[in-house]
Amino acid sequence: MTSILTPAESTLMILALYAFAGVFGMVGMILKKPGIRLAAASVATVGFIVQTAILFMGFHAQTAGGLSVGAYLQMLAWFMMLCGIVLWVVIHQEIPLLFGALLSLLLYGLSAGSLESVVQLPSSLHAPFYALHVGALYTSLALIAISFVAGVLFLYLDGRIKKKKPIPAFIADIPALNILDRINAIGTVAGFPLFTTGIVCGLFYAGPVYGSVLTGDPKEFLSLFIWGLFGYLFASRVSRGWYGRKPARIMVCIFLLCLASIVVVNFFMQSHHAFVRV
């Protein structure tokens, strides 16, 4: 089935829905209005449903020769929203979904200028593997991103409480520390196995595709370093019962490393994963 919308039109439509959800979600938090937050979360869910329908209608298939950089960013936004909705259901808090809407809004804004920049894929790269590799990593990245926001808020709120400073009115309605820590914990416990699956798939299929399991690609070494740090956090959460500031700090570091991997390696370095060949 072919999409009746152009990439630019669909991008604008989804961007508007996520903008409404993200902005009004924050307004609901500032004004301490649960009804506004719930309405914003509902709009975010509608945006996710519409984006899902557009994906199934073959939107990204319109670009010949591979997927555009914009398509990759928009797919990451889709996984971000999926994780936000799941967390909303699991912890009965709409805040993770509103976080996801804001992050997806940013991704959609960045994608608008790169819908025509095609990333060529090796012909030997099979679709089922690629779907598993990208799907697992994108789900993990989405969980890391939402946990990052929760971690930053946890550190800020915890710091003000310990120093006995008043909480600013514009964030007075954010979830309690235990909820923010739970979001971080879920992101860790669910995200690490997914990240591991994505890494293993990438290494397993690198041989037949590129001729070697480890090719010296900067993305490989940075990803393995992130995997090691993520594994340390996962093991400490599960076996040592970690909670609070330390896991929040580590999750912030993991997110920043992932961001460096995506932005620096994919856009500015010579890599198999580069969006722009240098």
Solvent accessible surface area in square Angstrom, and as a share of the most:
residue,aa,sasa,rsa
1,M,190,0.85
2,T,103,0.60
3,S,10,0.07
4,I,151,0.77
5,L,48,0.24
6,T,66,0.38
7,P,26,0.17
8,A,65,0.51
9,E,89,0.40
10,S,3,0.02
11,T,5,0.03
12,L,124,0.62
13,M,74,0.33
14,I,2,0.01
15,L,45,0.22
16,A,55,0.43
17,L,44,0.22
18,Y,0,0.00
19,A,27,0.21
20,F,88,0.37
21,A,0,0.00
22,G,0,0.00
23,V,80,0.46
24,F,90,0.38
25,G,0,0.00
26,M,51,0.23
27,V,50,0.29
28,G,0,0.00
29,M,8,0.04
30,I,82,0.42
31,L,101,0.50
32,K,114,0.48
33,K,105,0.44
34,P,87,0.55
35,G,52,0.50
36,I,56,0.28
37,R,32,0.12
38,L,97,0.48
39,A,52,0.40
40,A,0,0.00
41,A,0,0.00
42,S,51,0.33
43,V,34,0.20
44,A,0,0.00
45,T,36,0.21
46,V,74,0.42
47,G,0,0.00
48,F,25,0.10
49,I,104,0.53
50,V,40,0.23
51,Q,3,0.01
52,T,29,0.17
53,A,47,0.36
54,I,10,0.05
55,L,48,0.24
56,F,170,0.71
57,M,46,0.20
58,G,20,0.20
59,F,8,0.03
60,H,22,0.10
61,A,87,0.67
62,Q,77,0.34
63,T,31,0.18
64,A,91,0.70
65,G,52,0.50
66,G,20,0.19
67,L,38,0.19
68,S,4,0.03
69,V,3,0.01
70,G,0,0.00
71,A,2,0.01
72,Y,11,0.04
73,L,17,0.08
74,Q,5,0.02
75,M,36,0.16
76,L,15,0.07
77,A,0,0.00
78,W,48,0.17
79,F,32,0.14
80,M,8,0.03
81,M,0,0.00
82,L,56,0.28
83,C,6,0.04
84,G,0,0.00
85,I,31,0.16
86,V,76,0.44
87,L,4,0.02
88,W,55,0.19
89,V,100,0.58
90,V,68,0.39
91,I,8,0.04
92,H,156,0.70
93,Q,54,0.24
94,E,22,0.10
95,I,3,0.01
96,P,0,0.00
97,L,0,0.00
98,L,0,0.00
99,F,7,0.03
100,G,0,0.00
101,A,0,0.00
102,L,59,0.29
103,L,30,0.15
104,S,0,0.00
105,L,39,0.20
106,L,106,0.53
107,L,20,0.10
108,Y,5,0.02
109,G,41,0.39
110,L,106,0.53
111,S,0,0.00
112,A,54,0.42
113,G,80,0.77
114,S,20,0.13
115,L,16,0.08
116,E,147,0.66
117,S,45,0.29
118,V,48,0.28
119,V,12,0.07
120,Q,111,0.49
121,L,67,0.33
122,P,46,0.29
123,S,122,0.79
124,S,49,0.32
125,L,31,0.15
126,H,119,0.53
127,A,78,0.60
128,P,105,0.66
129,F,20,0.08
130,Y,41,0.16
131,A,66,0.51
132,L,95,0.47
133,H,23,0.10
134,V,20,0.11
135,G,18,0.17
136,A,7,0.05
137,L,31,0.15
138,Y,29,0.11
139,T,24,0.14
140,S,0,0.00
141,L,28,0.14
142,A,0,0.00
143,L,12,0.06
144,I,1,0.00
145,A,5,0.04
146,I,0,0.00
147,S,1,0.01
148,F,40,0.17
149,V,32,0.19
150,A,0,0.00
151,G,1,0.01
152,V,62,0.36
153,L,30,0.15
154,F,14,0.06
155,L,37,0.19
156,Y,85,0.32
157,L,15,0.07
158,D,12,0.06
159,G,19,0.18
160,R,54,0.20
161,I,87,0.44
162,K,133,0.56
163,K,137,0.58
164,K,184,0.78
165,K,98,0.42
166,P,109,0.68
167,I,55,0.28
168,P,33,0.21
169,A,79,0.61
170,F,118,0.49
171,I,19,0.10
172,A,42,0.33
173,D,40,0.21
174,I,17,0.09
175,P,10,0.06
176,A,59,0.45
177,L,43,0.21
178,N,103,0.53
179,I,32,0.16
180,L,0,0.00
181,D,21,0.11
182,R,110,0.40
183,I,1,0.00
184,N,2,0.01
185,A,23,0.18
186,I,41,0.21
187,G,1,0.01
188,T,0,0.00
189,V,73,0.42
190,A,43,0.33
191,G,0,0.00
192,F,27,0.11
193,P,63,0.39
194,L,56,0.28
195,F,8,0.03
196,T,35,0.20
197,T,51,0.30
198,G,0,0.00
199,I,20,0.10
200,V,85,0.49
201,C,14,0.09
202,G,20,0.20
203,L,46,0.23
204,F,144,0.60
205,Y,73,0.28
206,A,8,0.07
207,G,19,0.19
208,P,105,0.66
209,V,26,0.15
210,Y,83,0.32
211,G,66,0.64
212,S,50,0.32
213,V,79,0.45
214,L,85,0.43
215,T,47,0.27
216,G,49,0.47
217,D,8,0.04
218,P,38,0.24
219,K,28,0.12
220,E,21,0.09
221,F,110,0.46
222,L,43,0.21
223,S,16,0.10
224,L,56,0.28
225,F,126,0.52
226,I,3,0.01
227,W,95,0.33
228,G,38,0.36
229,L,44,0.22
230,F,0,0.00
231,G,16,0.16
232,Y,106,0.40
233,L,0,0.00
234,F,51,0.21
235,A,51,0.40
236,S,2,0.01
237,R,23,0.09
238,V,90,0.52
239,S,87,0.56
240,R,151,0.55
241,G,46,0.44
242,W,34,0.12
243,Y,169,0.64
244,G,9,0.08
245,R,67,0.24
246,K,108,0.46
247,P,1,0.01
248,A,3,0.02
249,R,115,0.42
250,I,22,0.11
251,M,0,0.00
252,V,25,0.14
253,C,66,0.39
254,I,0,0.00
255,F,32,0.13
256,L,91,0.45
257,L,46,0.23
258,C,6,0.04
259,L,80,0.40
260,A,38,0.29
261,S,7,0.04
262,I,38,0.19
263,V,62,0.35
264,V,69,0.40
265,V,4,0.02
266,N,11,0.06
267,F,60,0.25
268,F,140,0.58
269,M,72,0.32
270,Q,111,0.49
271,S,6,0.04
272,H,72,0.32
273,H,68,0.31
274,A,1,0.01
275,F,21,0.09
276,V,73,0.42
277,R,128,0.47
278,V,103,0.59
